[in-house]
Amino acid sequence: MQGSLHSYFPDAPSYNRFVQLKPRIVTLMILFLHCCRLGCLCGVYYADSTSICVCNNRRIHSHKVFRGKAARGKSSTGWFFGFKLFLVVNAFGQIVRVAFTPGNEADNNMNRLLKLFDKLQGWVFADKGFINQKAFEQLFQKGLQLITGIRSNMKNKLMNMTQKLLLKKRGMIESVNDILKTVCDIEHTRHRSPINAVLNIFAGLCAYSFLDRLPSVFI
């Protein structure tokens, strides 16, 4: 910015001053995302969680920045140390719900599911890790049907053809997670402040909402 873009930002602060100013806008960034950049409620949603690693597994015992805040968790790719980002996106790839938790929180935690899907109605598709019968019953009474795959020891449940086709499109939210990590850079291991780490994640979520093309399911 201080090079070729200096004419657009003539009063840009130095890098050190920029880092010092970042904590002041954490609350504003979170409010901006929740008040201005969330997607529309269309009745078809996809939910997933993704790991946010804060250090290499070999440096867990020597890591100090997130000590007492981050936790060990397990994802489909193995063990990690950090946080979990829960996302709910609509059929157009727009983010409609966000939750940020320690890495050891289970995907099917009942309180988390009820808060994450609060006031949503229609269908929400998720993987097997979100299976929770009690949460399913409470959400169903509120007008939201949680649809997941089934484990090998579970009985098959009937669903209509539209639900089967939409469940097969669940890979769309995996594309959202990939864009957030590779394009919006919400995950890296160079943080030196927990507050700045939270700001980096929510800034990445806001940046995602401004992208011209988003993964979507054509209905």
Secondary structure, DSSP 8 states (H G I E B T S, - for coil): --STTTTT-TT---HHHHHHHGGGGHHHHHHHHHHHS-----SEEEEEEEEEE-S-GGGTTT--TTTTT-EEEEETTEEEEEEEEEEEEETTS-EEEEEEEETT--TT-HHHHHHHTTT--EEEEE-GGG--HHHHHHHHHTTEEEEE---TTS------HHHHHHHHTTHHHHHHHHHHHHTS----S--S-HHHHHHHHHHHHHHHHT-S-------
